[in-house]
Amino acid sequence: MRKLSLILLLFTGIICKASDSYTFLKGDTLYMGNNLIERVFLWNNGNLITVRVTDKLSGKNFESDYNKPDFVINNALATDGTLEVINRISDGIKPSCLISKINFTLGDLEVERQYRIYDNVPAIAIDTRLKGIYSNVSEKEKDSSDRTNIERTSDMKIDGVTGVLDRVKLKGNHWKGKTVEFKDVTDWNNNLVEEKEFVSYRKTSHRGNLLFLKDLTDKGGLIFLKEAPCSNVQLTYDKGDFISDFGHFMVTSPGIGNDDITADKWTPAYSTVLLTYGDDELSALSALRSYQKNCRILDPERDEMIMMNTWGDRSQDSKVNEEFCLAELQKASDLGVTVFQIDDGWQCGKSANSVFEGGSFKNIHSNPNYWKPDPQKYPNGLTPIVEKGKELGINIGLWFNPSIQDDFADWEKDAQAIIDLWKEFGIKIFKIDGLNITSKKGEENLRNMFDHILRNTNNEVMFNLDATASRRMGYHFFNEYGNIFLENRYTDWGNYYPYQTLRNLWQLSKYTPAEKLQIEFLNKWRNPDKYLEDPFGPYNYTFPYIFAVTMAGQPLAWMEASNLPEEAFAIKGLIEDYKEIQHEFHNGIILPIGEDPSGTSWTGFQSLTDNKNGFLLVFREASEAEEGEVTTWLDEGNKINLIPLLDKKESSHKTITVGKNGRLNLTLDSPNDFVLYRYSIE
């Protein structure tokens, strides 16, 4: 029946369409796309071969001159190809999209490729799953230093590739590329983004989650996004994420090995996305962001937050109890906090991070009460904390660490523990910590845990995914489950610097949604002796400035509010004003402006809410200049109206003209100051 339905599609040209997205077969050619992008393939028994990619906005066609499949996992020919088209309806977390599910076999291996298309997004994503017997017979790529001189045509022959998730082979020899590699493990890394540009020549491997491509002889370009952890922690990693060879570009290292694939279940590889963009960098970044914003719907009631977590003052689990939390809740309300998260220590079990001896992250469920509130600390359970939070308009969140042994084999027990906490206390926000994903089985078990929790909590629960240590998800993987807890910094250790926090957010915001990152601000009055004469020590900044550093992301008060001096609570007016525009600001495309934060730069963020309106968040760091020239994403010659927000002293708006390369001349009277403008283009 599956083969018969395919034949019917092939010869009748039936169109499967959801809104502006479509998939249809005409003869042996498969068309899929929407109002912005189209990708055309030869059917090839289901293992598709790209013929053309079209940017519908510009009308540019990227023609392919290759006759081999986009997907390579072994040397077998595809058979038994079938097509099923599904209209996926939004569940409140994932938006609606059109899914074209293509199944085929490669020898003893079954392959499923699901092509996802969202309306008004110039992207086609591919999710790949495998089942059966996997025997990789292609050779691994040789290092370029092991190759011989090229003296004749035969010397140019290149080796096979170990696993290709997607590819395009484009005409022309003048392709410029840029890869972007990311680092998490932020307890150890403080330079989180690395860009590398190249002109494509002979076969070369590249690392990163992003590959931007541009034809130097023409306008427009393509982007490959690899939805995987950061390169340095991916599973079954070969020499890189991409391979370039003149106009031939491949996405490699599928994240799957021979032992991962079995005959009794589907095993997912990493996913890929192909995007088109127009003439400039803004077009490329806007295309990318439009896709990223469709990984998870940003719900203002669920996803917008100003969280307080007391771990930042280094008391660890020594203080947390009912009395402490009730007092902290009142102080958190005095700041304007919307979520109070109790970190490690609320539970009966002791973790490896406890100040008390005997804790562990392994075999958690040998103690059946591990994830119940500690009766010594919380004699009335969490109910008084939750009820006090409701009274103050503050949601309660909890820290949670899945049991890590045997590739998270106890994931069902972990999931049930969270479901029980949701049922009994209404807890909806959980910080997920302590992960170390070293195998495909572990990755799958974690995904099973998250999905099971969502199915059994009406999709109400969300997660803060900790990116501070070990092998975790990075910035482009598991994005549908919540936001990212970016980093731990402490005044106790003298490693909290507001400009470095700003720099990490600023650099990441170019390539990943800032609003999906939790960014911390600390109690600047603690531990001044750790900084002595350091000009960039936190004590040199105002508390409002330290908070403003976090506003493009999700602000995280990484502190015990009871340790703040009374003057700190004057910030509540700023936070309340910020909450009024938080979601509108985050709904835009947030991109970095100005210079790389250095402690003495003019820098900031621009949120493009539409073609005419948006926000400019500008920081004058410890620069000697009262006037700064800030490069933005605005067009030269535009006149823009600027209205200051967030209780700034200016009482009237001003109109200025955008200079060359989007430059604006802006004034701030004092070093280490900021301003948030709402702008509109006349």
C-alpha positions as CSV (number, residue, x, y, z in Angstrom):
1,M,0.0,0.0,0.0
2,R,2.8,2.4,0.8
3,K,4.4,1.8,-2.7
4,L,1.0,2.2,-4.3
5,S,0.4,5.6,-2.6
6,L,3.8,6.8,-3.9
7,I,3.0,5.8,-7.4
8,L,-0.3,7.7,-7.2
9,L,1.5,10.8,-6.1
10,L,4.2,10.5,-8.8
11,F,1.8,10.3,-11.7
12,T,-1.1,12.5,-10.6
13,G,0.9,15.5,-9.2
14,I,-1.2,15.7,-6.0
15,I,-0.2,18.7,-3.9
16,C,0.1,18.4,-0.1
17,K,-0.2,21.9,1.3
18,A,-0.5,23.5,4.7
19,S,-1.0,27.3,4.5
20,D,1.9,28.7,2.5
21,S,4.0,25.5,2.8
22,Y,3.8,22.7,0.3
23,T,5.2,19.4,-1.0
24,F,4.3,17.7,-4.2
25,L,5.7,15.1,-6.6
26,K,5.5,15.7,-10.4
27,G,7.0,12.8,-12.4
28,D,10.3,11.9,-10.7
29,T,10.7,15.4,-9.2
30,L,9.8,16.4,-5.7
31,Y,9.1,20.1,-4.9
32,M,8.9,21.5,-1.3
33,G,8.8,25.0,0.0
34,N,6.8,28.0,1.1
35,N,6.5,31.6,0.0
36,L,10.2,32.3,0.7
37,I,12.1,29.1,-0.3
38,E,11.8,26.2,-2.6
39,R,14.0,23.1,-2.8
40,V,13.7,20.8,-5.8
41,F,14.9,17.2,-5.8
42,L,15.1,14.1,-7.9
43,W,13.1,11.4,-6.2
44,N,15.8,8.7,-6.4
45,N,13.6,6.1,-4.6
46,G,13.4,8.4,-1.6
47,N,17.1,9.3,-1.1
48,L,16.7,12.7,-2.6
49,I,19.2,14.5,-4.9
50,T,19.0,18.3,-4.8
51,V,18.5,19.9,-8.2
52,R,17.9,23.5,-7.2
53,V,17.3,25.8,-4.2
54,T,15.4,29.0,-4.9
55,D,15.3,32.2,-2.8
56,K,11.8,33.3,-3.7
57,L,12.3,36.9,-2.4
58,S,15.1,37.6,-4.8
59,G,14.3,35.0,-7.4
60,K,17.8,33.6,-7.3
61,N,18.3,29.9,-8.1
62,F,21.1,27.9,-6.6
63,E,21.5,25.2,-9.2
64,S,23.2,21.9,-8.4
65,D,25.3,19.9,-10.8
66,Y,25.5,16.7,-8.8
67,N,23.9,13.3,-9.4
68,K,24.5,11.7,-6.0
69,P,22.1,11.7,-3.0
70,D,22.1,14.4,-0.4
71,F,22.3,11.8,2.3
72,V,25.1,9.3,2.6
73,I,25.5,6.7,5.3
74,N,26.7,3.7,3.3
75,N,27.3,2.7,-0.3
76,A,23.9,1.0,-0.9
77,L,21.3,2.2,-3.4
78,A,18.0,3.4,-2.1
79,T,14.9,1.2,-2.6
80,D,11.2,1.2,-1.4
81,G,10.8,5.0,-1.1
82,T,7.6,6.3,0.3
83,L,6.2,9.8,1.1
84,E,3.8,10.9,3.7
85,V,2.9,14.5,4.3
86,I,1.7,15.6,7.8
87,N,0.2,18.9,8.9
88,R,1.6,19.2,12.5
89,I,-0.6,21.4,14.6
90,S,1.0,23.6,17.3
91,D,0.9,22.2,20.8
92,G,1.8,25.6,22.4
93,I,5.5,24.8,22.5
94,K,6.2,23.9,18.9
95,P,4.5,25.9,16.2
96,S,2.6,24.4,13.3
97,C,4.5,23.2,10.3
98,L,4.4,20.9,7.3
99,I,6.3,17.7,7.6
100,S,7.2,15.6,4.6
101,K,8.2,12.2,5.9
102,I,10.2,10.1,3.5
103,N,11.2,6.5,4.2
104,F,13.5,4.3,2.2
105,T,16.0,1.5,2.7
106,L,19.8,1.4,2.1
107,G,20.6,-2.3,2.1
108,D,19.9,-3.6,5.6
109,L,19.4,0.0,6.9
110,E,16.0,1.7,7.1
111,V,16.1,5.5,6.8
112,E,13.4,8.1,7.7
113,R,14.0,11.7,6.7
114,Q,11.4,14.3,7.9
115,Y,11.6,17.6,6.2
116,R,10.1,20.5,8.3
117,I,8.8,23.7,6.7
118,Y,7.4,26.7,8.7
119,D,5.3,29.4,7.0
120,N,7.2,32.7,6.3
121,V,10.6,31.1,7.2
122,P,13.2,30.7,4.4
123,A,14.3,27.4,5.7
124,I,13.9,23.6,5.3
125,A,14.9,21.5,8.2
126,I,15.7,17.7,8.1
127,D,15.4,15.3,10.9
128,T,16.9,11.9,10.3
129,R,16.3,8.5,12.0
130,L,17.9,5.1,11.3
131,K,16.9,1.5,12.0
132,G,18.4,-1.8,11.1
133,I,22.0,-2.9,10.5
134,Y,24.5,-0.1,10.0
135,S,27.9,-0.9,8.4
136,N,29.8,2.2,7.4
137,V,32.0,1.2,4.4
138,S,33.1,4.6,3.3
139,E,36.7,5.7,4.2
140,K,37.5,8.4,6.6
141,E,38.9,11.6,5.2
142,K,42.7,11.9,5.2
143,D,44.3,14.9,6.8
144,S,45.4,17.5,4.2
145,S,49.0,17.1,5.5
146,D,49.0,13.5,4.4
147,R,48.1,14.2,0.8
148,T,50.6,14.2,-2.1
149,N,51.5,17.0,-4.5
150,I,49.0,17.7,-7.3
151,E,50.8,17.1,-10.6
152,R,48.1,15.4,-12.7
153,T,44.3,15.1,-12.7
154,S,44.3,11.8,-11.0
155,D,46.1,13.3,-8.0
156,M,43.0,15.4,-7.3
157,K,40.9,12.3,-6.4
158,I,39.6,12.6,-2.9
159,D,38.5,10.0,-0.3
160,G,35.0,9.1,0.7
161,V,33.2,10.9,3.5
162,T,32.0,9.3,6.7
163,G,28.4,10.1,6.9
164,V,26.8,13.1,5.1
165,L,23.6,14.5,6.6
166,D,22.9,17.0,3.8
167,R,24.8,18.6,0.9
168,V,24.6,21.0,-2.1
169,K,27.0,21.0,-5.0
170,L,26.8,24.5,-6.5
171,K,28.2,25.8,-9.7
172,G,31.2,28.2,-9.7
173,N,34.6,28.3,-8.0
174,H,34.2,31.5,-6.1
175,W,32.4,30.6,-2.9
176,K,33.2,32.4,0.3
177,G,32.3,30.6,3.5
178,K,32.2,31.5,7.2
179,T,31.9,28.9,10.0
180,V,30.8,29.7,13.5
181,E,31.9,27.4,16.3
182,F,30.5,27.6,19.8
183,K,31.7,26.7,23.2
184,D,29.7,25.9,26.3
185,V,31.2,24.3,29.4
186,T,31.2,27.9,30.6
187,D,32.8,27.1,34.0
188,W,36.0,26.6,31.9
189,N,35.3,28.7,28.8
190,N,34.8,32.5,28.6
191,N,35.2,32.9,24.8
192,L,32.1,31.3,23.5
193,V,32.0,32.2,19.8
194,E,34.7,31.7,17.1
195,E,34.2,32.8,13.5
196,K,36.4,31.7,10.7
197,E,36.2,32.8,7.1
198,F,37.6,31.0,4.0
199,V,37.4,30.8,0.3
200,S,36.4,27.3,-0.7
201,Y,39.2,25.4,-2.5
202,R,40.0,21.7,-2.3
203,K,38.5,19.3,0.2
204,T,38.6,20.8,3.7
205,S,36.9,20.1,7.0
206,H,35.4,22.8,9.2
207,R,34.1,22.9,12.7
208,G,31.0,24.7,13.9
209,N,27.2,24.6,14.1
210,L,26.8,27.3,11.3
211,L,28.1,27.5,7.8
212,F,27.4,30.7,5.8
213,L,27.9,30.6,2.0
214,K,28.1,33.4,-0.5
215,D,28.9,33.4,-4.2
216,L,31.5,36.2,-4.8
217,T,30.3,36.6,-8.3
218,D,26.6,37.1,-7.4
219,K,24.2,38.2,-4.7
220,G,22.5,36.0,-2.1
221,G,23.6,33.0,-0.2
222,L,22.9,29.9,1.7
223,I,23.2,28.8,5.4
224,F,23.6,25.4,6.9
225,L,22.7,25.0,10.5
226,K,23.7,21.8,12.3
227,E,21.3,21.1,15.2
228,A,23.8,19.4,17.5
229,P,25.8,20.1,20.6
230,C,28.9,22.2,20.4
231,S,31.6,20.6,18.2
232,N,33.9,19.7,21.0
233,V,31.3,17.5,22.8
234,Q,29.4,15.9,19.9
235,L,29.0,12.2,19.8
236,T,30.9,10.0,17.3
237,Y,32.7,13.1,16.1
238,D,34.9,12.9,13.0
239,K,37.1,15.7,11.8
240,G,34.5,18.4,11.5
241,D,30.9,19.4,11.0
242,F,31.2,20.6,7.4
243,I,33.3,19.8,4.4
244,S,33.9,22.2,1.6
245,D,35.3,21.3,-1.9
246,F,35.1,24.2,-4.3
247,G,31.3,24.6,-4.7
248,H,30.5,21.3,-2.9
249,F,29.4,21.7,0.7
250,M,28.5,18.9,3.1
251,V,27.2,18.6,6.6
252,T,29.0,15.7,8.3
253,S,29.5,13.9,11.7
254,P,25.9,12.7,12.1
255,G,26.4,11.9,15.8
256,I,25.7,8.2,15.3
257,G,28.0,5.1,15.3
258,N,27.6,1.5,14.3
259,D,26.7,0.3,17.7
260,D,24.0,3.0,18.2
261,I,21.7,1.6,15.5
262,T,19.5,-1.5,16.1
263,A,16.8,-3.3,14.3
264,D,14.1,-2.8,16.9
265,K,13.9,1.0,17.2
266,W,14.5,4.3,15.4
267,T,17.7,6.1,16.4
268,P,18.0,9.9,15.6
269,A,21.0,11.5,14.0
270,Y,21.7,15.2,14.3
271,S,19.4,17.5,12.4
272,T,20.2,20.0,9.7
273,V,18.6,23.1,8.3
274,L,19.2,24.8,4.9
275,L,18.3,28.5,4.7
276,T,18.4,31.1,1.9
277,Y,19.2,34.8,2.5
278,G,19.6,38.0,0.5
279,D,22.4,40.4,-0.2
280,D,23.8,41.3,3.3
281,E,24.6,40.1,6.7
282,L,21.4,41.4,8.2
283,S,19.4,39.3,5.7
284,A,21.4,36.2,6.7
285,L,21.0,36.8,10.4
286,S,17.3,37.6,10.1
287,A,16.7,34.4,8.1
288,L,18.6,32.4,10.7
289,R,16.7,34.0,13.6
290,S,13.3,33.5,11.9
291,Y,14.0,29.8,12.0
292,Q,15.3,29.7,15.5
293,K,12.3,31.5,16.9
294,N,10.2,28.6,15.5
295,C,12.0,26.0,17.6
296,R,10.0,27.1,20.6
297,I,7.1,29.5,20.9
298,L,8.0,32.4,23.3
299,D,5.0,32.5,25.6
300,P,5.1,35.6,27.8
301,E,3.4,33.9,30.7
302,R,5.7,30.8,30.6
303,D,9.0,31.9,29.1
304,E,9.5,35.5,30.2
305,M,11.0,35.7,33.6
306,I,13.1,37.6,36.1
307,M,14.4,34.8,38.2
308,M,16.2,34.8,41.5
309,N,18.4,31.8,42.5
310,T,20.3,32.1,45.8
311,W,23.2,29.8,44.8
312,G,25.2,32.8,43.6
313,D,26.1,33.8,47.1
314,R,27.9,30.5,47.6
315,S,25.9,29.3,50.6
316,Q,25.1,26.2,48.5
317,D,22.6,24.0,50.3
318,S,23.6,25.1,53.9
319,K,20.8,27.7,54.3
320,V,17.8,26.6,52.3
321,N,14.8,25.8,54.5
322,E,11.3,27.1,54.9
323,E,12.2,30.1,57.0
324,F,15.0,31.1,54.6
325,C,12.8,30.8,51.5
326,L,9.9,32.7,53.0
327,A,12.2,35.6,53.9
328,E,13.9,35.5,50.5
329,L,10.5,35.5,48.7
330,Q,9.6,38.8,50.4
331,K,12.9,40.3,49.5
332,A,12.6,39.0,45.9
333,S,9.2,40.7,45.7
334,D,10.8,43.9,46.8
335,L,13.2,43.6,43.8
336,G,10.4,42.8,41.3
337,V,11.4,39.1,40.7
338,T,8.8,36.8,39.0
339,V,10.4,33.4,39.6
340,F,12.1,32.2,42.8
341,Q,14.1,29.1,42.2
342,I,15.3,26.9,45.1
343,D,18.6,25.4,44.0
344,D,20.2,22.2,45.3
345,G,19.3,21.4,48.9
346,W,15.5,21.5,49.0
347,Q,15.3,17.7,48.6
348,C,15.8,14.8,51.0
349,G,18.7,13.4,49.0
350,K,22.2,15.0,49.0
351,S,23.9,15.8,45.7
352,A,27.7,15.8,45.0
353,N,27.6,19.6,45.3
354,S,26.3,19.5,48.8
355,V,28.4,21.2,51.6
356,F,27.5,18.1,53.6
357,E,29.4,14.8,53.0
358,G,28.1,11.7,51.3
359,G,26.2,13.2,48.3
360,S,26.2,11.8,44.8
361,F,24.6,12.2,41.4
362,K,24.5,8.5,40.8
363,N,21.8,5.9,41.8
364,I,19.6,8.6,43.2
365,H,16.5,6.4,43.2
366,S,18.0,3.9,45.7
367,N,16.6,6.5,48.1
368,P,12.8,6.5,47.2
369,N,12.4,9.9,49.0
370,Y,15.4,11.6,47.2
371,W,13.1,14.1,45.3
372,K,10.7,14.8,48.2
373,P,11.1,18.0,50.2
374,D,13.5,17.5,53.1
375,P,11.2,17.3,56.2
376,Q,13.8,18.7,58.5
377,K,14.1,21.8,56.3
378,Y,10.5,21.9,55.0
379,P,8.3,20.4,57.7
380,N,5.2,21.5,55.8
381,G,6.5,20.5,52.4
382,L,6.8,23.2,49.8
383,T,3.2,24.3,50.1
384,P,3.9,27.4,52.3
385,I,6.6,28.5,49.8
386,V,4.3,28.1,46.9
387,E,1.4,29.8,48.6
388,K,3.6,32.8,49.7
389,G,4.8,33.0,46.1
390,K,1.3,33.2,44.8
391,E,0.5,35.9,47.3
392,L,3.5,37.9,46.0
393,G,3.0,37.1,42.3
394,I,6.1,34.9,42.2
395,N,6.3,31.4,40.7
396,I,8.4,28.8,42.4
397,G,11.1,26.8,40.5
398,L,13.3,24.0,41.6
399,W,16.8,22.6,40.9
400,F,16.8,19.0,39.6
401,N,19.6,16.6,38.6
402,P,18.7,13.4,36.7
403,S,20.4,10.2,38.0
404,I,23.4,9.9,35.7
405,Q,24.4,6.3,35.9
406,D,24.1,3.9,33.0
407,D,23.2,6.6,30.4
408,F,20.3,7.9,32.5
409,A,18.7,4.5,32.7
410,D,16.4,5.7,35.5
411,W,14.9,8.5,33.2
412,E,11.3,7.3,33.9
413,K,11.8,7.6,37.6
414,D,13.3,11.1,37.1
415,A,10.4,12.1,35.0
416,Q,7.9,10.8,37.5
417,A,9.6,12.7,40.3
418,I,9.1,16.0,38.3
419,I,5.5,15.1,37.4
420,D,4.8,14.4,41.1
421,L,6.2,17.8,42.1
422,W,4.0,19.4,39.4
423,K,0.9,17.6,40.6
424,E,1.5,18.2,44.4
425,F,2.9,21.7,44.4
426,G,2.3,23.1,40.9
427,I,6.0,23.5,40.2
428,K,6.5,24.3,36.5
429,I,10.1,25.5,36.2
430,F,13.0,23.1,36.8
431,K,16.7,23.8,36.4
432,I,18.3,20.7,34.9
433,D,21.9,20.3,36.1
434,G,24.6,17.7,36.4
435,L,24.2,16.2,32.9
436,N,27.0,14.4,31.1
437,I,25.8,13.0,27.8
438,T,28.5,10.5,26.6
439,S,26.4,8.2,24.3
440,K,23.5,8.2,21.9
441,K,21.6,6.1,24.4
442,G,22.0,8.7,27.1
443,E,20.9,11.4,24.7
444,E,17.8,9.4,23.8
445,N,16.9,8.7,27.4
446,L,17.1,12.4,28.3
447,R,14.9,13.3,25.4
448,N,12.5,10.6,26.5
449,M,12.5,12.1,30.0
450,F,11.7,15.6,28.7
451,D,9.0,14.4,26.3
452,H,7.4,12.2,28.9
453,I,7.2,15.1,31.4
454,L,5.6,17.4,28.9
455,R,3.0,14.8,27.8
456,N,2.0,14.3,31.5
457,T,1.9,17.9,32.6
458,N,-0.2,19.4,29.8
459,N,3.0,20.9,28.4
460,E,3.1,23.3,31.3
461,V,6.6,22.4,32.6
462,M,9.7,24.2,31.2
463,F,13.4,23.6,31.9
464,N,16.5,25.8,32.4
465,L,19.2,23.7,30.8
466,D,22.5,24.3,32.5
467,A,25.5,24.8,30.1
468,T,28.2,25.2,32.6
469,A,30.1,21.9,32.6
470,S,30.5,18.4,31.0
471,R,28.9,17.2,27.8
472,R,25.6,18.9,27.4
473,M,23.3,20.3,24.7
474,G,25.0,23.6,23.7
475,Y,23.0,26.3,21.9
476,H,21.4,24.5,19.0
477,F,20.1,21.3,20.5
478,F,17.1,20.5,22.7
479,N,16.0,24.1,22.1
480,E,12.3,23.1,22.3
481,Y,12.4,22.4,26.1
482,G,13.1,25.8,27.6
483,N,16.0,28.3,28.0
484,I,19.7,28.0,28.7
485,F,21.3,28.7,32.1
486,L,24.5,30.1,30.6
487,E,27.2,30.5,33.3
488,N,28.2,30.5,36.9
489,R,30.3,33.5,38.0
490,Y,31.0,34.4,41.6
491,T,32.3,37.5,43.4
492,D,33.7,35.0,46.0
493,W,36.2,33.8,43.4
494,G,36.7,37.2,41.8
495,N,35.6,35.9,38.4
496,Y,32.4,38.0,38.0
497,Y,32.9,41.0,35.7
498,P,29.8,42.8,34.3
499,Y,31.6,43.6,31.0
500,Q,32.5,39.9,30.5
501,T,28.9,38.8,31.1
502,L,27.8,41.5,28.6
503,R,30.5,40.3,26.1
504,N,29.3,36.7,26.3
505,L,25.7,37.7,25.7
506,W,26.7,40.2,23.0
507,Q,28.7,37.6,21.0
508,L,26.1,34.8,21.3
509,S,23.2,37.1,20.4
510,K,24.4,37.4,16.8
511,Y,23.9,33.7,16.2
512,T,21.4,32.4,18.8
513,P,18.3,34.1,20.3
514,A,19.4,36.2,23.3
515,E,15.9,35.8,24.8
516,K,16.6,32.1,25.2
517,L,19.7,32.7,27.5
518,Q,19.5,33.2,31.3
519,I,22.0,36.0,32.1
520,E,23.0,36.6,35.7
521,F,23.5,39.7,37.7
522,L,25.2,39.5,41.2
523,N,25.3,41.4,44.4
524,K,28.0,44.0,43.6
525,W,28.5,44.8,47.3
526,R,29.9,41.4,48.2
527,N,33.6,40.6,48.3
528,P,35.1,44.0,47.2
529,D,38.5,42.8,48.6
530,K,38.6,40.2,45.8
531,Y,38.9,43.0,43.2
532,L,41.1,45.5,45.1
533,E,42.1,48.2,42.5
534,D,40.6,46.4,39.5
535,P,38.8,49.0,37.4
536,F,36.3,46.5,36.1
537,G,35.4,45.0,39.4
538,P,31.6,44.9,40.0
539,Y,31.7,47.5,42.7
540,N,32.5,50.2,40.1
541,Y,29.1,49.7,38.4
542,T,25.7,50.9,39.5
543,F,23.2,48.2,40.4
544,P,20.8,49.3,37.6
545,Y,23.7,49.0,35.1
546,I,24.5,45.5,36.3
547,F,20.8,44.5,35.8
548,A,20.7,46.2,32.4
549,V,23.5,44.0,31.1
550,T,21.0,41.1,31.4
551,M,17.9,42.7,29.7
552,A,18.5,41.3,26.2
553,G,18.4,37.8,27.8
554,Q,16.3,36.5,30.6
555,P,17.6,38.2,33.8
556,L,18.8,36.0,36.6
557,A,19.4,37.5,40.1
558,W,22.2,35.1,41.1
559,M,22.2,36.1,44.8
560,E,20.5,36.0,48.2
561,A,18.3,39.0,48.3
562,S,18.6,39.2,52.1
563,N,22.3,40.0,51.7
564,L,21.6,43.2,49.6
565,P,21.9,46.6,51.2
566,E,18.7,48.7,51.4
567,E,19.8,50.9,48.5
568,A,19.7,47.9,46.2
569,F,15.9,47.8,46.3
570,A,15.6,51.1,44.6
571,I,16.1,49.1,41.4
572,K,12.5,47.8,41.6
573,G,11.2,50.8,39.6
574,L,13.6,49.9,36.7
575,I,12.6,46.3,36.8
576,E,8.9,47.0,36.8
577,D,9.3,49.3,33.8
578,Y,11.4,46.6,32.1
579,K,8.7,44.0,32.6
580,E,6.3,46.2,30.7
581,I,8.3,46.0,27.5
582,Q,10.2,42.7,28.2
583,H,8.2,40.5,25.8
584,E,7.9,43.1,23.1
585,F,11.7,43.6,23.2
586,H,12.4,39.9,23.2
587,N,9.9,39.2,20.3
588,G,12.1,41.2,18.0
589,I,15.3,40.0,16.3
590,I,17.9,40.9,18.9
591,L,21.4,41.5,17.4
592,P,24.6,43.1,18.8
593,I,25.5,46.7,18.0
594,G,28.5,48.8,18.6
595,E,31.9,47.4,19.6
596,D,32.7,44.2,21.2
597,P,32.3,44.8,25.0
598,S,35.8,45.4,26.5
599,G,35.1,47.4,29.6
600,T,35.7,50.7,27.7
601,S,33.5,50.3,24.6
602,W,30.3,51.8,23.3
603,T,28.2,48.7,22.7
604,G,24.7,47.2,23.1
605,F,21.8,45.5,21.3
606,Q,19.2,46.3,18.8
607,S,15.8,44.6,18.7
608,L,14.2,44.8,15.3
609,T,10.4,44.3,16.0
610,D,9.5,45.1,12.4
611,N,10.9,47.0,9.4
612,K,10.1,50.4,10.9
613,N,10.3,49.9,14.7
614,G,12.4,48.4,17.5
615,F,14.6,49.1,20.5
616,L,18.1,50.2,21.0
617,L,19.8,49.2,24.3
618,V,23.1,51.2,24.4
619,F,25.9,50.9,27.0
620,R,28.7,53.4,27.5
621,E,31.3,51.3,29.3
622,A,34.2,53.1,31.0
623,S,34.9,55.1,27.9
624,E,36.3,58.6,28.2
625,A,34.1,59.9,25.4
626,E,30.7,61.3,26.3
627,E,29.6,60.8,22.7
628,G,29.9,57.4,21.1
629,E,29.5,56.3,17.4
630,V,27.5,53.1,17.6
631,T,27.1,50.9,14.5
632,T,23.6,49.6,14.2
633,W,21.5,47.5,11.7
634,L,19.7,50.7,10.5
635,D,20.1,52.0,6.9
636,E,22.2,55.0,6.1
637,G,20.2,58.2,5.7
638,N,17.1,57.1,7.7
639,K,15.7,59.5,10.1
640,I,14.8,57.8,13.4
641,N,12.8,59.0,16.4
642,L,14.3,57.9,19.7
643,I,12.1,57.8,22.8
644,P,14.1,56.9,26.1
645,L,12.5,54.3,28.3
646,L,13.1,52.9,31.8
647,D,12.9,56.0,33.9
648,K,15.7,57.9,32.1
649,K,15.9,61.6,32.8
650,E,15.3,62.7,29.3
651,S,11.7,63.9,29.0
652,S,11.4,64.3,25.3
653,H,12.3,62.2,22.3
654,K,14.8,63.2,19.7
655,T,15.2,62.6,16.0
656,I,18.6,61.8,14.4
657,T,19.9,60.7,11.0
658,V,21.6,57.4,10.5
659,G,25.2,57.7,9.2
660,K,27.3,55.4,7.1
661,N,27.2,51.7,8.0
662,G,24.3,52.3,10.3
663,R,26.2,54.6,12.7
664,L,24.4,56.7,15.3
665,N,26.1,59.4,17.4
666,L,24.7,59.0,20.9
667,T,25.5,60.7,24.2
668,L,25.6,59.4,27.7
669,D,26.9,61.7,30.4
670,S,28.7,59.2,32.7
671,P,30.9,56.2,32.2
672,N,29.3,52.8,32.9
673,D,25.8,54.0,32.0
674,F,23.1,52.8,29.7
675,V,19.9,53.9,27.9
676,L,17.1,51.9,26.3
677,Y,15.3,53.7,23.4
678,R,12.2,52.8,21.5
679,Y,12.9,53.8,17.9
680,S,10.8,54.4,14.8
681,I,11.9,55.2,11.3
682,E,10.2,58.2,9.7
